[in-house]
Amino acid sequence: MLPDISKANIEELHDELFIQKQVTLSVLRLDKIHPVVSGNKFFKLHYFLEEALVSKRDTILTFGGAYSNHLAATAYACKALKLKSIAVVRGEKTTISSHTLNECIENGMLLKFVSRQQFSEKDNADYIDDLKMEFGNCLIIPEGGYAPAGAKGAALIIDLIQYNGYTHICTASGTATTTAGLLLAAKPEQIVISLPVLKGMTDNKTRIKELTENTSDLKNLQILDNYHFGGYAKKTDELISFMNDCWIKYKLPLDFVYTGKMLYGIVDSIKKDRFDKGSKILCVHTGGLQGNKSLPLNSLLF
């Protein structure tokens, strides 16, 4: 079963804070389209999967870490489309595998573990050639779909936003591919806000220029880079508490790697009057809820 984008909807969050600050805050629930190929993952994969089917290549190879939503989504999508999938995984194989990698294996993905140093060569042409020698003429998807094709796919997310009165569109950022896609398709008057979940990710603008092939005007981009909570997949008790509060108040499930940090940053920015009165803010729920399976039991209320 592939994702059903008709299940995505926009939910407005109601809170005294938003009334006080005279803003509206809504969430595009892309997490609802599929339990595994959820959120932005399906969109970023769209044109890669299409290319594989058109070119009749039966194998896809991609890259990621032990908790990569991208790997989980790719494995499931390939299984559904009767394609073989291979992942080059950052880090040596451990005795106990992550929930994410177990899901990948269950969906037929072959895992090739490499050292972090070797993984850093993933964009090197010679290394790519070596992988093709090892696995055949497979279609290569960069980590996180980081390529113009991935950004072009992410741009399709805007098609689900039928109401164009939003002044700001916000997303968590890992590779910046989704941010680039939103910038490609947003209205000229809309601000796209990126909240990086990696510590020290200072090359967002360079990445976006590359992903959009220099076609996007970065004057409509804002980056809030102080909500990473220590770095990728790092968390604090404050973040977990915020996620539980969002479930109690709004029945909104978030993950601690991406969407929890993104929404925390936007709510905190509302508190600090970073948005003008009358702002209509839309946050993109990029899915990835399966990542919560790595948390200790009973950490979350949902």
C-alpha positions as protocol buffer text, in pm:
chain_id: "A"
residue {
  index: 1
  type: MET
  ca { x: 0 y: 0 z: 0 }
}
residue {
  index: 2
  type: LEU
  ca { x: 147 y: 333 z: -108 }
}
residue {
  index: 3
  type: PRO
  ca { x: 67 y: 668 z: 61 }
}
residue {
  index: 4
  type: ASP
  ca { x: -274 y: 825 z: 17 }
}
residue {
  index: 5
  type: ILE
  ca { x: -222 y: 1202 z: 2 }
}
residue {
  index: 6
  type: SER
  ca { x: -598 y: 1260 z: 29 }
}
residue {
  index: 7
  type: LYS
  ca { x: -560 y: 1175 z: 400 }
}
residue {
  index: 8
  type: ALA
  ca { x: -349 y: 1485 z: 461 }
}
residue {
  index: 9
  type: ASN
  ca { x: -535 y: 1773 z: 621 }
}
residue {
  index: 10
  type: ILE
  ca { x: -467 y: 2110 z: 781 }
}
residue {
  index: 11
  type: GLU
  ca { x: -551 y: 2147 z: 1151 }
}
residue {
  index: 12
  type: GLU
  ca { x: -556 y: 2480 z: 1330 }
}
residue {
  index: 13
  type: LEU
  ca { x: -416 y: 2471 z: 1683 }
}
residue {
  index: 14
  type: HIS
  ca { x: -613 y: 2671 z: 1938 }
}
residue {
  index: 15
  type: ASP
  ca { x: -433 y: 2823 z: 2236 }
}
residue {
  index: 16
  type: GLU
  ca { x: -464 y: 3133 z: 2454 }
}
residue {
  index: 17
  type: LEU
  ca { x: -107 y: 3224 z: 2356 }
}
residue {
  index: 18
  type: PHE
  ca { x: -199 y: 3254 z: 1990 }
}
residue {
  index: 19
  type: ILE
  ca { x: -505 y: 3464 z: 2072 }
}
residue {
  index: 20
  type: GLN
  ca { x: -293 y: 3691 z: 2290 }
}
residue {
  index: 21
  type: LYS
  ca { x: -27 y: 3734 z: 2022 }
}
residue {
  index: 22
  type: GLN
  ca { x: -292 y: 3769 z: 1747 }
}
residue {
  index: 23
  type: VAL
  ca { x: -153 y: 3496 z: 1523 }
}
residue {
  index: 24
  type: THR
  ca { x: -290 y: 3168 z: 1392 }
}
residue {
  index: 25
  type: LEU
  ca { x: -92 y: 2843 z: 1393 }
}
residue {
  index: 26
  type: SER
  ca { x: -191 y: 2546 z: 1179 }
}
residue {
  index: 27
  type: VAL
  ca { x: -29 y: 2212 z: 1093 }
}
residue {
  index: 28
  type: LEU
  ca { x: -29 y: 2030 z: 759 }
}
residue {
  index: 29
  type: ARG
  ca { x: -66 y: 1669 z: 873 }
}
residue {
  index: 30
  type: LEU
  ca { x: 147 y: 1483 z: 621 }
}
residue {
  index: 31
  type: ASP
  ca { x: 205 y: 1218 z: 886 }
}
residue {
  index: 32
  type: LYS
  ca { x: -145 y: 1088 z: 809 }
}
residue {
  index: 33
  type: ILE
  ca { x: -74 y: 978 z: 452 }
}
residue {
  index: 34
  type: HIS
  ca { x: 104 y: 657 z: 552 }
}
residue {
  index: 35
  type: PRO
  ca { x: 248 y: 500 z: 869 }
}
residue {
  index: 36
  type: VAL
  ca { x: 594 y: 442 z: 715 }
}
residue {
  index: 37
  type: VAL
  ca { x: 629 y: 642 z: 390 }
}
residue {
  index: 38
  type: SER
  ca { x: 492 y: 940 z: 576 }
}
residue {
  index: 39
  type: GLY
  ca { x: 536 y: 1314 z: 572 }
}
residue {
  index: 40
  type: ASN
  ca { x: 789 y: 1462 z: 333 }
}
residue {
  index: 41
  type: LYS
  ca { x: 957 y: 1128 z: 261 }
}
residue {
  index: 42
  type: PHE
  ca { x: 704 y: 1021 z: -4 }
}
residue {
  index: 43
  type: PHE
  ca { x: 734 y: 1353 z: -186 }
}
residue {
  index: 44
  type: LYS
  ca { x: 1115 y: 1355 z: -186 }
}
residue {
  index: 45
  type: LEU
  ca { x: 1120 y: 1001 z: -324 }
}
residue {
  index: 46
  type: HIS
  ca { x: 855 y: 1065 z: -590 }
}
residue {
  index: 47
  type: TYR
  ca { x: 1070 y: 1149 z: -892 }
}
residue {
  index: 48
  type: PHE
  ca { x: 1343 y: 898 z: -803 }
}
residue {
  index: 49
  type: LEU
  ca { x: 1090 y: 614 z: -789 }
}
residue {
  index: 50
  type: GLU
  ca { x: 933 y: 735 z: -1112 }
}
residue {
  index: 51
  type: GLU
  ca { x: 1274 y: 733 z: -1282 }
}
residue {
  index: 52
  type: ALA
  ca { x: 1347 y: 380 z: -1160 }
}
residue {
  index: 53
  type: LEU
  ca { x: 1019 y: 249 z: -1300 }
}
residue {
  index: 54
  type: VAL
  ca { x: 1051 y: 433 z: -1634 }
}
residue {
  index: 55
  type: SER
  ca { x: 1413 y: 329 z: -1685 }
}
residue {
  index: 56
  type: LYS
  ca { x: 1330 y: -26 z: -1576 }
}
residue {
  index: 57
  type: ARG
  ca { x: 1606 y: -38 z: -1318 }
}
residue {
  index: 58
  type: ASP
  ca { x: 1496 y: -284 z: -1054 }
}
residue {
  index: 59
  type: THR
  ca { x: 1727 y: -176 z: -770 }
}
residue {
  index: 60
  type: ILE
  ca { x: 1757 y: 143 z: -567 }
}
residue {
  index: 61
  type: LEU
  ca { x: 2057 y: 221 z: -346 }
}
residue {
  index: 62
  type: THR
  ca { x: 2058 y: 499 z: -90 }
}
residue {
  index: 63
  type: PHE
  ca { x: 2231 y: 616 z: 227 }
}
residue {
  index: 64
  type: GLY
  ca { x: 2144 y: 689 z: 590 }
}
residue {
  index: 65
  type: GLY
  ca { x: 2205 y: 633 z: 957 }
}
residue {
  index: 66
  type: ALA
  ca { x: 2060 y: 382 z: 1201 }
}
residue {
  index: 67
  type: TYR
  ca { x: 1757 y: 603 z: 1275 }
}
residue {
  index: 68
  type: SER
  ca { x: 1693 y: 730 z: 923 }
}
residue {
  index: 69
  type: ASN
  ca { x: 1327 y: 782 z: 832 }
}
residue {
  index: 70
  type: HIS
  ca { x: 1449 y: 808 z: 473 }
}
residue {
  index: 71
  type: LEU
  ca { x: 1580 y: 450 z: 481 }
}
residue {
  index: 72
  type: ALA
  ca { x: 1259 y: 315 z: 635 }
}
residue {
  index: 73
  type: ALA
  ca { x: 1044 y: 495 z: 377 }
}
residue {
  index: 74
  type: THR
  ca { x: 1263 y: 387 z: 85 }
}
residue {
  index: 75
  type: ALA
  ca { x: 1257 y: 22 z: 193 }
}
residue {
  index: 76
  type: TYR
  ca { x: 878 y: 17 z: 223 }
}
residue {
  index: 77
  type: ALA
  ca { x: 818 y: 204 z: -104 }
}
residue {
  index: 78
  type: CYS
  ca { x: 1052 y: -25 z: -295 }
}
residue {
  index: 79
  type: LYS
  ca { x: 881 y: -333 z: -157 }
}
residue {
  index: 80
  type: ALA
  ca { x: 540 y: -194 z: -258 }
}
residue {
  index: 81
  type: LEU
  ca { x: 669 y: -123 z: -611 }
}
residue {
  index: 82
  type: LYS
  ca { x: 849 y: -460 z: -635 }
}
residue {
  index: 83
  type: LEU
  ca { x: 1191 y: -295 z: -649 }
}
residue {
  index: 84
  type: LYS
  ca { x: 1501 y: -417 z: -468 }
}
residue {
  index: 85
  type: SER
  ca { x: 1652 y: -178 z: -213 }
}
residue {
  index: 86
  type: ILE
  ca { x: 2001 y: -140 z: -69 }
}
residue {
  index: 87
  type: ALA
  ca { x: 2117 y: 95 z: 205 }
}
residue {
  index: 88
  type: VAL
  ca { x: 2471 y: 205 z: 283 }
}
residue {
  index: 89
  type: VAL
  ca { x: 2445 y: 258 z: 659 }
}
residue {
  index: 90
  type: ARG
  ca { x: 2667 y: 498 z: 853 }
}
residue {
  index: 91
  type: GLY
  ca { x: 2860 y: 319 z: 1131 }
}
residue {
  index: 92
  type: GLU
  ca { x: 2963 y: -34 z: 1208 }
}
residue {
  index: 93
  type: LYS
  ca { x: 2700 y: -302 z: 1260 }
}
residue {
  index: 94
  type: THR
  ca { x: 2600 y: -339 z: 1626 }
}
residue {
  index: 95
  type: THR
  ca { x: 2473 y: -641 z: 1818 }
}
residue {
  index: 96
  type: ILE
  ca { x: 2135 y: -478 z: 1877 }
}
residue {
  index: 97
  type: SER
  ca { x: 1984 y: -313 z: 1571 }
}
residue {
  index: 98
  type: SER
  ca { x: 1765 y: -1 z: 1582 }
}
residue {
  index: 99
  type: HIS
  ca { x: 1388 y: -24 z: 1532 }
}
residue {
  index: 100
  type: THR
  ca { x: 1435 y: 165 z: 1206 }
}
residue {
  index: 101
  type: LEU
  ca { x: 1688 y: -78 z: 1062 }
}
residue {
  index: 102
  type: ASN
  ca { x: 1478 y: -374 z: 1173 }
}
residue {
  index: 103
  type: GLU
  ca { x: 1188 y: -230 z: 974 }
}
residue {
  index: 104
  type: CYS
  ca { x: 1418 y: -188 z: 674 }
}
residue {
  index: 105
  type: ILE
  ca { x: 1524 y: -552 z: 694 }
}
residue {
  index: 106
  type: GLU
  ca { x: 1161 y: -667 z: 731 }
}
residue {
  index: 107
  type: ASN
  ca { x: 1081 y: -480 z: 410 }
}
residue {
  index: 108
  type: GLY
  ca { x: 1358 y: -655 z: 221 }
}
residue {
  index: 109
  type: MET
  ca { x: 1630 y: -390 z: 227 }
}
residue {
  index: 110
  type: LEU
  ca { x: 1989 y: -513 z: 209 }
}
residue {
  index: 111
  type: LEU
  ca { x: 2209 y: -323 z: 456 }
}
residue {
  index: 112
  type: LYS
  ca { x: 2576 y: -250 z: 395 }
}
residue {
  index: 113
  type: PHE
  ca { x: 2742 y: -107 z: 707 }
}
residue {
  index: 114
  type: VAL
  ca { x: 3045 y: 116 z: 657 }
}
residue {
  index: 115
  type: SER
  ca { x: 3267 y: 323 z: 883 }
}
residue {
  index: 116
  type: ARG
  ca { x: 3181 y: 688 z: 935 }
}
residue {
  index: 117
  type: GLN
  ca { x: 3492 y: 783 z: 741 }
}
residue {
  index: 118
  type: GLN
  ca { x: 3389 y: 569 z: 445 }
}
residue {
  index: 119
  type: PHE
  ca { x: 3032 y: 699 z: 468 }
}
residue {
  index: 120
  type: SER
  ca { x: 3164 y: 1053 z: 431 }
}
residue {
  index: 121
  type: GLU
  ca { x: 3270 y: 950 z: 77 }
}
residue {
  index: 122
  type: LYS
  ca { x: 2907 y: 890 z: -25 }
}
residue {
  index: 123
  type: ASP
  ca { x: 2905 y: 1183 z: -268 }
}
residue {
  index: 124
  type: ASN
  ca { x: 3239 y: 1096 z: -421 }
}
residue {
  index: 125
  type: ALA
  ca { x: 3206 y: 983 z: -785 }
}
residue {
  index: 126
  type: ASP
  ca { x: 3471 y: 711 z: -747 }
}
residue {
  index: 127
  type: TYR
  ca { x: 3293 y: 566 z: -444 }
}
residue {
  index: 128
  type: ILE
  ca { x: 2962 y: 568 z: -631 }
}
residue {
  index: 129
  type: ASP
  ca { x: 3129 y: 383 z: -917 }
}
residue {
  index: 130
  type: ASP
  ca { x: 3261 y: 123 z: -672 }
}
residue {
  index: 131
  type: LEU
  ca { x: 2908 y: 71 z: -536 }
}
residue {
  index: 132
  type: LYS
  ca { x: 2773 y: 23 z: -888 }
}
residue {
  index: 133
  type: MET
  ca { x: 3048 y: -229 z: -956 }
}
residue {
  index: 134
  type: GLU
  ca { x: 2942 y: -415 z: -641 }
}
residue {
  index: 135
  type: PHE
  ca { x: 2564 y: -397 z: -682 }
}
residue {
  index: 136
  type: GLY
  ca { x: 2509 y: -339 z: -1055 }
}
residue {
  index: 137
  type: ASN
  ca { x: 2347 y: -50 z: -1239 }
}
residue {
  index: 138
  type: CYS
  ca { x: 2119 y: 58 z: -956 }
}
residue {
  index: 139
  type: LEU
  ca { x: 1953 y: 397 z: -925 }
}
residue {
  index: 140
  type: ILE
  ca { x: 2131 y: 602 z: -660 }
}
residue {
  index: 141
  type: ILE
  ca { x: 1929 y: 823 z: -424 }
}
residue {
  index: 142
  type: PRO
  ca { x: 2146 y: 1059 z: -215 }
}
residue {
  index: 143
  type: GLU
  ca { x: 2099 y: 1062 z: 162 }
}
residue {
  index: 144
  type: GLY
  ca { x: 1765 y: 1218 z: 251 }
}
residue {
  index: 145
  type: GLY
  ca { x: 1681 y: 1263 z: -117 }
}
residue {
  index: 146
  type: TYR
  ca { x: 1933 y: 1549 z: -131 }
}
residue {
  index: 147
  type: ALA
  ca { x: 1920 y: 1637 z: -500 }
}
residue {
  index: 148
  type: PRO
  ca { x: 1725 y: 1871 z: -729 }
}
residue {
  index: 149
  type: ALA
  ca { x: 1486 y: 1581 z: -798 }
}
residue {
  index: 150
  type: GLY
  ca { x: 1421 y: 1550 z: -424 }
}
residue {
  index: 151
  type: ALA
  ca { x: 1352 y: 1923 z: -392 }
}
residue {
  index: 152
  type: LYS
  ca { x: 1126 y: 1912 z: -697 }
}
residue {
  index: 153
  type: GLY
  ca { x: 931 y: 1633 z: -527 }
}
residue {
  index: 154
  type: ALA
  ca { x: 909 y: 1826 z: -201 }
}
residue {
  index: 155
  type: ALA
  ca { x: 766 y: 2122 z: -396 }
}
residue {
  index: 156
  type: LEU
  ca { x: 456 y: 1908 z: -457 }
}
residue {
  index: 157
  type: ILE
  ca { x: 368 y: 1954 z: -89 }
}
residue {
  index: 158
  type: ILE
  ca { x: 248 y: 2306 z: -169 }
}
residue {
  index: 159
  type: ASP
  ca { x: -26 y: 2156 z: -390 }
}
residue {
  index: 160
  type: LEU
  ca { x: -195 y: 2030 z: -72 }
}
residue {
  index: 161
  type: ILE
  ca { x: -221 y: 2380 z: 73 }
}
residue {
  index: 162
  type: GLN
  ca { x: -544 y: 2498 z: -87 }
}
residue {
  index: 163
  type: TYR
  ca { x: -572 y: 2805 z: 134 }
}
residue {
  index: 164
  type: ASN
  ca { x: -308 y: 3056 z: 27 }
}
residue {
  index: 165
  type: GLY
  ca { x: -347 y: 3306 z: 311 }
}
residue {
  index: 166
  type: TYR
  ca { x: -54 y: 3166 z: 505 }
}
residue {
  index: 167
  type: THR
  ca { x: 219 y: 3421 z: 562 }
}
residue {
  index: 168
  type: HIS
  ca { x: 475 y: 3166 z: 684 }
}
residue {
  index: 169
  type: ILE
  ca { x: 540 y: 2800 z: 598 }
}
residue {
  index: 170
  type: CYS
  ca { x: 765 y: 2622 z: 846 }
}
residue {
  index: 171
  type: THR
  ca { x: 955 y: 2295 z: 833 }
}
residue {
  index: 172
  type: ALA
  ca { x: 1221 y: 2104 z: 1022 }
}
residue {
  index: 173
  type: SER
  ca { x: 1539 y: 2071 z: 821 }
}
residue {
  index: 174
  type: GLY
  ca { x: 1786 y: 1784 z: 795 }
}
residue {
  index: 175
  type: THR
  ca { x: 1940 y: 1795 z: 448 }
}
residue {
  index: 176
  type: ALA
  ca { x: 1742 y: 2113 z: 358 }
}
residue {
  index: 177
  type: THR
  ca { x: 1576 y: 1931 z: 66 }
}
residue {
  index: 178
  type: THR
  ca { x: 1222 y: 1995 z: 191 }
}
residue {
  index: 179
  type: THR
  ca { x: 1302 y: 2360 z: 265 }
}
residue {
  index: 180
  type: ALA
  ca { x: 1430 y: 2398 z: -92 }
}
residue {
  index: 181
  type: GLY
  ca { x: 1116 y: 2239 z: -233 }
}
residue {
  index: 182
  type: LEU
  ca { x: 888 y: 2467 z: -32 }
}
residue {
  index: 183
  type: LEU
  ca { x: 1084 y: 2770 z: -154 }
}
residue {
  index: 184
  type: LEU
  ca { x: 1045 y: 2652 z: -513 }
}
residue {
  index: 185
  type: ALA
  ca { x: 666 y: 2642 z: -489 }
}
residue {
  index: 186
  type: ALA
  ca { x: 569 y: 2899 z: -223 }
}
residue {
  index: 187
  type: LYS
  ca { x: 390 y: 3221 z: -317 }
}
residue {
  index: 188
  type: PRO
  ca { x: 619 y: 3525 z: -365 }
}
residue {
  index: 189
  type: GLU
  ca { x: 476 y: 3686 z: -51 }
}
residue {
  index: 190
  type: GLN
  ca { x: 519 y: 3379 z: 172 }
}
residue {
  index: 191
  type: ILE
  ca { x: 814 y: 3334 z: 409 }
}
residue {
  index: 192
  type: VAL
  ca { x: 960 y: 2983 z: 439 }
}
residue {
  index: 193
  type: ILE
  ca { x: 1110 y: 2912 z: 782 }
}
residue {
  index: 194
  type: SER
  ca { x: 1368 y: 2636 z: 822 }
}
residue {
  index: 195
  type: LEU
  ca { x: 1454 y: 2491 z: 1163 }
}
residue {
  index: 196
  type: PRO
  ca { x: 1769 y: 2276 z: 1132 }
}
residue {
  index: 197
  type: VAL
  ca { x: 1779 y: 1975 z: 1363 }
}
residue {
  index: 198
  type: LEU
  ca { x: 2156 y: 1935 z: 1328 }
}
residue {
  index: 199
  type: LYS
  ca { x: 2394 y: 2131 z: 1545 }
}
residue {
  index: 200
  type: GLY
  ca { x: 2624 y: 2363 z: 1353 }
}
residue {
  index: 201
  type: MET
  ca { x: 2444 y: 2328 z: 1021 }
}
residue {
  index: 202
  type: THR
  ca { x: 2561 y: 2658 z: 876 }
}
residue {
  index: 203
  type: ASP
  ca { x: 2545 y: 2581 z: 504 }
}
residue {
  index: 204
  type: ASN
  ca { x: 2167 y: 2587 z: 458 }
}
residue {
  index: 205
  type: LYS
  ca { x: 2171 y: 2865 z: 201 }
}
residue {
  index: 206
  type: THR
  ca { x: 2447 y: 2698 z: 0 }
}
residue {
  index: 207
  type: ARG
  ca { x: 2254 y: 2372 z: 2 }
}
residue {
  index: 208
  type: ILE
  ca { x: 1932 y: 2540 z: -107 }
}
residue {
  index: 209
  type: LYS
  ca { x: 2103 y: 2719 z: -395 }
}
residue {
  index: 210
  type: GLU
  ca { x: 2238 y: 2383 z: -513 }
}
residue {
  index: 211
  type: LEU
  ca { x: 1905 y: 2203 z: -468 }
}
residue {
  index: 212
  type: THR
  ca { x: 1705 y: 2469 z: -649 }
}
residue {
  index: 213
  type: GLU
  ca { x: 1975 y: 2516 z: -913 }
}
residue {
  index: 214
  type: ASN
  ca { x: 1991 y: 2885 z: -817 }
}
residue {
  index: 215
  type: THR
  ca { x: 1627 y: 2946 z: -911 }
}
residue {
  index: 216
  type: SER
  ca { x: 1495 y: 3043 z: -564 }
}
residue {
  index: 217
  type: ASP
  ca { x: 1510 y: 3388 z: -410 }
}
residue {
  index: 218
  type: LEU
  ca { x: 1653 y: 3340 z: -63 }
}
residue {
  index: 219
  type: LYS
  ca { x: 1509 y: 3670 z: 60 }
}
residue {
  index: 220
  type: ASN
  ca { x: 1195 y: 3470 z: 148 }
}
residue {
  index: 221
  type: LEU
  ca { x: 1395 y: 3226 z: 364 }
}
residue {
  index: 222
  type: GLN
  ca { x: 1435 y: 3252 z: 739 }
}
residue {
  index: 223
  type: ILE
  ca { x: 1649 y: 3009 z: 939 }
}
residue {
  index: 224
  type: LEU
  ca { x: 1598 y: 2947 z: 1311 }
}
residue {
  index: 225
  type: ASP
  ca { x: 1907 y: 2747 z: 1399 }
}
residue {
  index: 226
  type: ASN
  ca { x: 1895 y: 2740 z: 1779 }
}
residue {
  index: 227
  type: TYR
  ca { x: 1634 y: 2468 z: 1830 }
}
residue {
  index: 228
  type: HIS
  ca { x: 1840 y: 2155 z: 1765 }
}
residue {
  index: 229
  type: PHE
  ca { x: 1840 y: 2054 z: 2136 }
}
residue {
  index: 230
  type: GLY
  ca { x: 2203 y: 1945 z: 2120 }
}
residue {
  index: 231
  type: GLY
  ca { x: 2214 y: 1797 z: 1772 }
}
residue {
  index: 232
  type: TYR
  ca { x: 2063 y: 1532 z: 1549 }
}
residue {
  index: 233
  type: ALA
  ca { x: 1844 y: 1285 z: 1742 }
}
residue {
  index: 234
  type: LYS
  ca { x: 1944 y: 1459 z: 2067 }
}
residue {
  index: 235
  type: LYS
  ca { x: 1669 y: 1540 z: 2315 }
}
residue {
  index: 236
  type: THR
  ca { x: 1601 y: 1693 z: 2654 }
}
residue {
  index: 237
  type: ASP
  ca { x: 1332 y: 1648 z: 2917 }
}
residue {
  index: 238
  type: GLU
  ca { x: 1197 y: 1987 z: 2812 }
}
residue {
  index: 239
  type: LEU
  ca { x: 1146 y: 1870 z: 2455 }
}
residue {
  index: 240
  type: ILE
  ca { x: 971 y: 1548 z: 2561 }
}
residue {
  index: 241
  type: SER
  ca { x: 749 y: 1747 z: 2799 }
}
residue {
  index: 242
  type: PHE
  ca { x: 657 y: 1985 z: 2516 }
}
residue {
  index: 243
  type: MET
  ca { x: 565 y: 1692 z: 2291 }
}
residue {
  index: 244
  type: ASN
  ca { x: 340 y: 1547 z: 2560 }
}
residue {
  index: 245
  type: ASP
  ca { x: 177 y: 1888 z: 2612 }
}
residue {
  index: 246
  type: CYS
  ca { x: 102 y: 1907 z: 2239 }
}
residue {
  index: 247
  type: TRP
  ca { x: -69 y: 1570 z: 2261 }
}
residue {
  index: 248
  type: ILE
  ca { x: -276 y: 1679 z: 2561 }
}
residue {
  index: 249
  type: LYS
  ca { x: -373 y: 2016 z: 2410 }
}
residue {
  index: 250
  type: TYR
  ca { x: -408 y: 1939 z: 2041 }
}
residue {
  index: 251
  type: LYS
  ca { x: -397 y: 1559 z: 2004 }
}
residue {
  index: 252
  type: LEU
  ca { x: -96 y: 1622 z: 1782 }
}
residue {
  index: 253
  type: PRO
  ca { x: 172 y: 1348 z: 1779 }
}
residue {
  index: 254
  type: LEU
  ca { x: 527 y: 1470 z: 1719 }
}
residue {
  index: 255
  type: ASP
  ca { x: 865 y: 1302 z: 1690 }
}
residue {
  index: 256
  type: PHE
  ca { x: 1170 y: 1406 z: 1888 }
}
residue {
  index: 257
  type: VAL
  ca { x: 1410 y: 1417 z: 1593 }
}
residue {
  index: 258
  type: TYR
  ca { x: 1227 y: 1661 z: 1366 }
}
residue {
  index: 259
  type: THR
  ca { x: 872 y: 1781 z: 1424 }
}
residue {
  index: 260
  type: GLY
  ca { x: 895 y: 1822 z: 1803 }
}
residue {
  index: 261
  type: LYS
  ca { x: 1191 y: 2057 z: 1765 }
}
residue {
  index: 262
  type: MET
  ca { x: 1028 y: 2244 z: 1477 }
}
residue {
  index: 263
  type: LEU
  ca { x: 701 y: 2314 z: 1659 }
}
residue {
  index: 264
  type: TYR
  ca { x: 883 y: 2400 z: 1983 }
}
residue {
  index: 265
  type: GLY
  ca { x: 1085 y: 2658 z: 1790 }
}
residue {
  index: 266
  type: ILE
  ca { x: 778 y: 2813 z: 1628 }
}
residue {
  index: 267
  type: VAL
  ca { x: 580 y: 2832 z: 1954 }
}
residue {
  index: 268
  type: ASP
  ca { x: 882 y: 2982 z: 2131 }
}
residue {
  index: 269
  type: SER
  ca { x: 917 y: 3237 z: 1850 }
}
residue {
  index: 270
  type: ILE
  ca { x: 550 y: 3331 z: 1893 }
}
residue {
  index: 271
  type: LYS
  ca { x: 612 y: 3382 z: 2264 }
}
residue {
  index: 272
  type: LYS
  ca { x: 908 y: 3608 z: 2184 }
}
residue {
  index: 273
  type: ASP
  ca { x: 706 y: 3818 z: 1935 }
}
residue {
  index: 274
  type: ARG
  ca { x: 910 y: 3716 z: 1633 }
}
residue {
  index: 275
  type: PHE
  ca { x: 589 y: 3708 z: 1427 }
}
residue {
  index: 276
  type: ASP
  ca { x: 390 y: 4018 z: 1340 }
}
residue {
  index: 277
  type: LYS
  ca { x: 31 y: 4042 z: 1456 }
}
residue {
  index: 278
  type: GLY
  ca { x: -199 y: 3891 z: 1198 }
}
residue {
  index: 279
  type: SER
  ca { x: 55 y: 3629 z: 1088 }
}
residue {
  index: 280
  type: LYS
  ca { x: -94 y: 3304 z: 958 }
}
residue {
  index: 281
  type: ILE
  ca { x: 163 y: 3035 z: 1027 }
}
residue {
  index: 282
  type: LEU
  ca { x: 157 y: 2686 z: 874 }
}
residue {
  index: 283
  type: CYS
  ca { x: 388 y: 2412 z: 1003 }
}
residue {
  index: 284
  type: VAL
  ca { x: 452 y: 2109 z: 784 }
}
residue {
  index: 285
  type: HIS
  ca { x: 432 y: 1783 z: 981 }
}
residue {
  index: 286
  type: THR
  ca { x: 704 y: 1586 z: 804 }
}
residue {
  index: 287
  type: GLY
  ca { x: 612 y: 1250 z: 960 }
}
residue {
  index: 288
  type: GLY
  ca { x: 885 y: 1033 z: 1106 }
}
residue {
  index: 289
  type: LEU
  ca { x: 685 y: 920 z: 1408 }
}
residue {
  index: 290
  type: GLN
  ca { x: 846 y: 576 z: 1387 }
}
residue {
  index: 291
  type: GLY
  ca { x: 1160 y: 738 z: 1531 }
}
residue {
  index: 292
  type: ASN
  ca { x: 988 y: 758 z: 1869 }
}
residue {
  index: 293
  type: LYS
  ca { x: 1017 y: 380 z: 1900 }
}
residue {
  index: 294
  type: SER
  ca { x: 1375 y: 431 z: 2016 }
}
residue {
  index: 295
  type: LEU
  ca { x: 1260 y: 626 z: 2324 }
}
residue {
  index: 296
  type: PRO
  ca { x: 1233 y: 455 z: 2664 }
}
residue {
  index: 297
  type: LEU
  ca { x: 894 y: 294 z: 2726 }
}
residue {
  index: 298
  type: ASN
  ca { x: 625 y: 535 z: 2850 }
}
residue {
  index: 299
  type: SER
  ca { x: 828 y: 848 z: 2764 }
}
residue {
  index: 300
  type: LEU
  ca { x: 535 y: 971 z: 2556 }
}
residue {
  index: 301
  type: LEU
  ca { x: 161 y: 978 z: 2622 }
}
residue {
  index: 302
  type: PHE
  ca { x: 74 y: 867 z: 2268 }
}
